[in-house]
Amino acid sequence: MRIVAVRPRPVCVVLFIVYAVFGLCAFLVFDFDNASELILPFGILMPLADFTFNIRLARSIVSAEPVPYAIAAIAAYAVSGFVTAAALTYCFNFVAGLTGGIDARFVATSDEKEPSS
């Protein structure tokens, strides 16, 4: 069996939610660890690659009214997750289309023997 394409919508929704949680965690770390600035990323954000436009907000701006900035952090990370998922899904589909699909065979890792009586 070969995977020829992946639908982008489910992948985008999952990463949207996961990155929104990361945004909440980033805001909580910023708020409770007294970090000097809050960074709101917009773009493709993943491990080992960061193609984002960052908005940096100083602590003095954020500490006056933290709730709107918490919502902004969650939204920025969620949008970045959506964009990242869309880009990765389209890259995967492009490569799978060029190669004729990605092999998806399941290989048994141990002998499946019935227990002896």
C-alpha positions in Angstrom: 0.0 0.0 0.0 1.3 3.5 -0.9 0.2 6.8 0.4 -0.3 9.1 -2.6 -1.8 12.2 -0.8 -2.8 13.5 2.6 -5.8 15.7 3.0 -4.6 19.1 4.5 -7.6 20.0 6.5 -7.3 17.4 9.3 -3.6 18.0 9.6 -4.1 21.7 9.8 -6.8 21.4 12.5 -4.7 19.2 14.7 -1.6 21.5 14.4 -3.8 24.5 14.9 -5.0 23.1 18.3 -1.5 21.9 19.3 0.1 25.2 18.5 -2.7 27.1 20.3 -1.8 25.1 23.5 1.9 26.0 22.9 0.8 29.7 22.6 -0.9 29.5 26.0 2.1 27.8 27.5 4.4 30.5 26.0 2.3 33.2 27.5 2.2 31.5 30.9 6.0 31.1 30.9 6.4 34.7 29.9 4.0 35.9 32.5 5.2 33.9 35.5 9.0 33.8 34.7 9.3 37.6 34.3 10.7 37.3 30.7 11.7 40.5 29.1 9.6 40.2 26.0 6.7 38.2 24.5 7.4 36.9 21.0 4.4 36.4 18.7 5.4 34.3 15.6 3.5 34.4 12.3 4.7 31.9 9.7 6.2 28.4 9.5 7.4 27.4 12.9 8.7 23.8 13.5 11.6 22.1 15.2 14.9 22.9 13.4 13.3 25.4 11.1 11.9 28.9 11.8 10.5 30.9 8.9 8.5 33.4 10.8 7.8 37.1 11.1 8.1 37.8 14.9 6.4 40.5 16.8 8.3 41.3 20.0 6.3 42.9 22.8 8.1 44.4 25.8 7.1 43.4 29.3 6.0 47.0 30.1 3.4 46.9 27.3 2.0 43.4 28.2 1.9 43.8 32.0 -0.7 46.6 31.8 -3.4 44.3 30.3 -2.3 40.7 30.0 -5.6 39.1 28.8 -5.6 40.6 25.3 -2.0 39.6 24.9 -2.7 36.1 26.1 -5.4 35.9 23.4 -2.9 37.3 20.9 -0.3 34.8 21.8 -2.7 31.9 21.5 -4.0 33.2 18.1 -0.4 33.9 16.7 0.8 30.4 17.6 -2.5 28.8 16.3 -2.2 30.6 13.0 1.5 29.6 12.7 0.5 26.0 13.4 -2.1 26.1 10.6 0.3 27.6 8.1 3.0 25.1 9.1 0.6 22.2 8.7 -0.6 23.5 5.3 3.0 23.9 4.0 4.1 20.5 5.3 1.1 18.8 3.9 1.5 20.3 0.4 5.2 19.4 0.5 4.4 15.9 1.4 1.8 15.6 -1.3 4.2 17.1 -3.8 7.0 14.6 -3.0 4.5 11.7 -2.8 3.2 12.6 -6.3 6.7 12.7 -7.7 7.7 9.4 -6.3 4.5 7.6 -7.0 3.5 7.4 -3.3 5.1 6.8 0.0 5.4 3.1 1.1 3.1 2.4 4.1 3.6 -1.3 4.7 3.4 -2.5 8.3 6.3 -4.8 9.2 6.0 -7.2 12.1 8.8 -6.6 14.6 8.5 -9.9 16.4 7.5 -13.4 15.5 3.8 -13.9 16.0 3.7 -17.4 17.4 0.9 -18.9 19.5 1.9 -19.7 23.0 2.6 -23.4 23.5 0.3 -25.3 25.8 
